[in-house]
Amino acid sequence: MDFISKRRQQFLGEKLYSETIKEIPEVIEMFRLHPAGSGTSVQEGWMISQRRIAVNLYEKLLLEYTAGEPIEPLRQELEDIIKGYEFYAEQLWKLHDDRNEPVFDFVVSDDYVLLMQLVGLCLLLHRQDLLPRLAALQDGIDGENGGTDALFEEFMIHAVGHDKRYESDYLCALRPYEALFYGLTEDEPSKQLKELTLFLSRWYKDLAGCAWYDSHKTGGGYCGYWSFEAGAAVILLGIEDDSSLHQFLYYPKDLVAWCRANESKYSTNTKTQSDPITAAGIAAGQPCPKSGWWFTPAQLNSRRYFRQDIAFPAIEGSDYGTTFWQWSPDQSAPTL
């Protein structure tokens, strides 16, 4: 199938896609090796670099989906994005000496929109196991920030259960998200669909203040316009006929269809995947939260056994930056 036929939005040209998808890894590598010059200190420069890495990883996923690429590989790419923001979070918290600072500011439009898109992708790509890690970027120590935003909590409650989340009656971004919140809280299917239709009818124009708005007109880095959170709401609410939403260019109908088609394949997540204790990467110097086999991307063949409360070591001389240890999917002892 030629590019024009398979792309999911008509604004993306083949030349722009080919050039941008080639440039992104080069940009990421540059930021891995050098602190951003816009920082007022080297430490702040590294923090900015790590954020740019995460942003570029997300833009790569957006571009690939917009270009009509296969959906399955996006599942791993989404985890790479979350890891990128986890690394950025450690730099942010270290610089500001405040682990209660949310990675995505609930009152900054670009941050709020991106957070909702990531939540939507976790649900649509059957990566619910990533939601506790995403929540950890927002919640702060001991849930200090829990309940800051009602829509975020509503999505999380649908996904992980009411007992694991926080009560909230405040919506940080009324426009356009009020209708989406009402859609998630309605009991009648007809009212749910009505609210989702209202949300999508306002989604693009109400987000005119975002940096990516109208980027297809200005050559300002268009990657695609997608309301993944709307698709996730359709799945969570069990709306079977979403055809009335297909009129909206930014409704991710292909991803919703893929999510449904692969429900049985990914219907169960292991306890390891959904366990918040082992879900997120843990920085060197922090105590091991659970005895078992751990590894770090900072070093090849790094899998090793740690006992609970033993401090994770740093990998010296690594180009990866801060060392983060992750729970290994393989918990078997090595054979001789």
C-alpha positions in Angstrom: 0.0 0.0 0.0 1.4 3.4 -0.9 2.0 6.1 1.7 -1.0 8.3 0.7 -3.4 5.3 1.0 -2.2 4.1 4.4 -1.7 7.4 6.3 -4.3 8.1 8.9 -4.4 11.9 8.5 -4.0 13.8 5.3 -1.7 16.5 6.6 1.3 14.2 6.8 3.4 14.1 3.6 5.7 11.3 2.8 8.8 13.5 2.5 8.1 15.1 5.9 7.5 11.7 7.5 10.7 10.2 6.0 12.9 13.1 7.0 11.5 13.5 10.5 11.5 9.8 11.4 15.1 9.7 10.3 16.1 12.8 12.3 14.5 11.8 15.6 17.0 9.1 16.6 19.8 11.5 15.8 18.3 14.2 18.0 17.8 11.7 20.8 21.4 10.6 20.6 22.6 14.2 20.7 20.6 14.8 23.9 21.9 11.6 25.4 25.4 12.8 25.0 25.2 16.5 25.8 23.3 18.7 28.3 21.0 21.2 26.6 22.6 24.6 26.2 19.4 26.4 27.4 20.0 25.3 31.0 21.4 27.8 33.5 23.5 25.0 34.9 24.9 21.7 33.7 22.4 19.9 36.0 19.5 21.8 34.5 20.9 21.2 31.0 20.8 17.4 31.6 17.3 17.7 32.9 16.1 19.6 29.8 18.0 17.0 27.6 16.1 14.2 29.3 12.8 15.8 28.8 13.6 16.4 25.1 14.4 12.7 24.7 11.0 11.7 26.2 9.3 14.3 24.0 11.0 13.0 20.8 10.2 9.4 21.7 6.5 10.4 22.0 6.6 12.4 18.7 8.1 9.3 17.0 5.1 7.2 18.2 2.7 9.9 17.0 4.3 10.1 13.6 4.3 6.3 13.1 0.6 6.1 14.0 -0.3 9.0 11.8 1.7 7.5 8.9 -0.4 4.3 9.1 2.4 2.1 10.5 1.5 -1.2 12.3 0.2 -0.7 15.8 1.7 -3.7 17.6 5.3 -2.2 17.9 3.8 0.9 19.5 3.3 -1.1 22.7 7.0 -1.3 23.4 7.5 2.3 22.2 5.0 3.5 24.8 7.0 1.9 27.5 10.2 3.6 26.2 8.3 6.9 26.5 7.3 6.2 30.1 10.9 5.3 30.9 12.0 8.5 29.3 9.8 10.5 31.6 10.9 8.5 34.6 14.5 9.5 33.9 13.4 13.1 33.4 11.5 13.0 36.7 14.6 11.9 38.6 16.5 14.9 37.1 13.6 17.2 37.8 13.2 16.1 41.4 17.0 16.2 42.0 17.3 19.7 40.6 14.4 21.2 42.6 14.9 18.9 45.6 11.2 18.1 45.6 9.9 14.7 44.8 6.3 16.0 45.1 6.6 18.1 41.9 4.4 16.5 39.2 6.2 15.7 35.9 3.1 16.9 34.0 1.8 20.2 35.3 -2.0 19.9 35.7 -2.5 23.6 35.0 -0.3 23.8 31.9 -2.3 23.0 28.7 0.5 21.2 26.8 1.3 19.0 29.9 -2.3 18.2 30.6 -3.1 17.2 27.1 0.0 15.0 26.8 -0.8 13.3 30.2 -4.3 12.5 28.9 -2.9 11.2 25.6 -0.5 8.9 27.5 -3.3 7.6 29.7 -5.3 6.9 26.6 -2.5 5.1 24.9 -1.8 2.9 27.9 -5.5 1.7 27.7 -5.8 1.4 24.0 -2.5 -0.5 23.5 -3.3 -2.9 26.4 -0.5 -1.5 28.5 -2.4 -1.0 31.7 0.7 -2.2 33.5 2.2 1.2 32.7 -0.5 3.2 34.4 1.0 2.8 38.0 4.3 4.1 36.6 2.5 7.1 35.0 0.7 7.8 38.2 3.9 7.7 40.1 5.1 10.6 38.1 2.2 12.7 39.3 1.2 11.4 42.8 4.2 12.6 44.8 5.5 11.0 48.0 2.7 9.1 49.8 0.2 10.4 47.4 0.7 14.0 48.2 -0.8 15.1 44.9 -3.4 12.4 44.7 -6.8 13.8 43.8 -5.5 17.0 42.1 -7.5 16.4 38.9 -10.9 14.6 38.7 -10.5 13.4 35.1 -7.1 11.8 35.8 -8.6 10.1 38.8 -11.6 8.9 36.8 -9.4 7.2 34.2 -7.3 5.7 36.9 -10.3 4.4 38.9 -11.7 2.8 35.7 -8.4 1.1 35.1 -6.9 0.1 38.5 -9.9 0.3 40.8 -11.4 2.8 43.2 -9.6 1.5 46.3 -6.2 2.4 44.7 -7.0 6.0 43.7 -8.1 9.3 45.2 -11.4 11.2 45.5 -11.5 14.5 43.5 -14.2 17.0 42.6 -12.0 19.5 40.7 -11.2 19.5 37.0 -8.1 21.4 36.1 -9.0 21.8 32.4 -12.7 22.5 31.9 -12.2 23.1 28.2 -12.6 20.8 26.5 -12.4 18.0 29.1 -15.5 18.7 31.1 -17.6 16.8 28.6 -15.2 13.8 28.6 -15.4 13.7 32.4 -19.2 13.7 32.3 -19.1 11.0 29.6 -17.0 8.7 31.9 -19.4 9.3 34.8 -22.7 8.8 33.0 -24.6 5.5 33.4 -26.7 5.6 30.2 -24.9 4.7 26.9 -26.8 7.3 24.9 -25.7 10.1 27.3 -22.1 8.7 27.3 -22.0 8.9 23.6 -23.6 12.4 23.6 -20.9 13.7 25.9 -18.1 12.1 23.9 -19.5 13.6 20.7 -19.5 17.1 22.4 -16.0 16.6 23.7 -14.6 15.7 20.3 -16.5 18.5 18.6 -14.6 20.9 20.8 -11.3 19.1 21.2 -9.2 20.7 18.6 -10.5 24.3 18.7 -10.4 24.4 22.5 -6.7 23.4 22.5 -5.7 26.3 20.3 -3.2 27.4 23.0 -1.1 24.3 22.7 2.3 24.5 21.0 1.3 21.9 18.3 -1.9 23.6 17.3 -2.1 24.2 13.5 1.5 22.9 13.1 0.5 21.3 9.8 0.0 24.8 8.4 3.2 26.4 9.6 5.7 23.5 9.2 6.2 23.6 12.9 6.7 19.9 13.6 3.4 18.3 12.8 3.2 14.7 14.0 -0.5 14.2 14.2 -3.6 15.3 16.1 -5.1 12.5 18.2 -7.5 12.4 21.1 -6.4 9.0 22.4 -8.2 9.7 25.6 -11.5 9.7 23.7 -10.8 6.3 22.3 -9.9 5.0 25.7 -13.2 6.3 27.1 -15.1 4.3 24.4 -13.3 1.2 25.5 -13.7 1.7 29.2 -17.4 2.5 28.8 -18.0 -0.6 26.6 -19.5 1.5 23.7 -19.9 -1.1 20.9 -21.0 1.2 18.1 -18.6 4.2 17.9 -19.3 4.9 14.2 -20.8 8.3 15.0 -17.4 9.4 16.3 -15.6 8.5 13.1 -16.6 11.9 11.6 -13.9 13.5 13.8 -10.5 13.4 12.2 -8.6 13.1 15.5 -10.7 10.2 16.9 -8.3 7.2 16.7 -10.7 4.7 15.2 -8.0 2.3 13.9 -6.5 2.1 17.4 -9.9 1.5 19.0 -10.6 -1.3 16.5 -7.1 -2.8 17.2 -7.7 -2.6 20.9 -11.0 -4.5 20.6 -9.5 -7.1 18.2 -6.6 -7.8 20.6 -8.6 -7.9 23.8 -8.4 -11.6 24.4 -4.6 -11.6 23.5 -3.8 -9.0 26.1 -6.7 -9.4 28.5 -4.5 -10.4 31.5 -1.5 -8.7 33.0 0.8 -10.6 35.3 1.1 -9.5 38.9 4.6 -8.5 38.2 3.5 -6.1 35.5 0.8 -4.4 37.5 2.7 -4.4 40.9 3.5 -0.7 41.6 6.5 -1.9 43.8 8.3 -3.3 40.8 6.7 -1.3 37.9 8.9 1.8 37.9 12.7 2.1 37.5 14.6 2.9 40.7 17.6 5.2 40.8 21.0 4.1 42.0 21.4 4.7 45.7 17.8 3.9 46.5 17.0 0.8 48.5 15.7 -2.3 46.7 11.9 -2.5 47.4 11.6 -6.3 46.8 14.1 -9.2 46.8 14.6 -10.6 43.3 16.4 -10.3 40.0 16.9 -6.8 38.7 18.6 -5.2 35.6 19.6 -1.8 34.3 19.6 -0.5 30.7 22.9 1.3 31.6 24.9 -2.0 31.2 24.6 -5.1 29.1 24.0 -8.4 30.9 23.4 -6.5 34.1 20.7 -8.9 35.6 21.6 -9.7 39.2 19.9 -10.6 42.4 19.3 -8.0 45.1 17.9 -8.5 48.6 15.3 -6.1 49.8 16.6 -2.8 51.3 20.1 -3.2 49.7 21.0 0.0 47.9 21.2 -0.2 44.1 24.7 0.6 42.8 25.5 3.1 40.1 27.1 2.0 36.8 30.2 4.2 36.4 31.3 5.4 33.0 28.0 4.7 31.3 26.7 7.0 28.6 23.2 6.2 29.7 23.1 8.9 32.4 21.6 8.2 35.8 21.5 4.4 36.5 18.0 3.1 37.0 17.3 -0.5 38.0 14.2 -2.4 36.8 12.5 -5.6 37.9 13.4 -8.4 35.5 10.6 -10.3 33.7 12.8 -13.4 34.2 12.9 -14.2 37.9 14.6 -17.6 37.4 18.1 -18.2 38.7 20.8 -18.6 36.0 21.7 -22.1 35.1 25.3 -23.4 35.2 
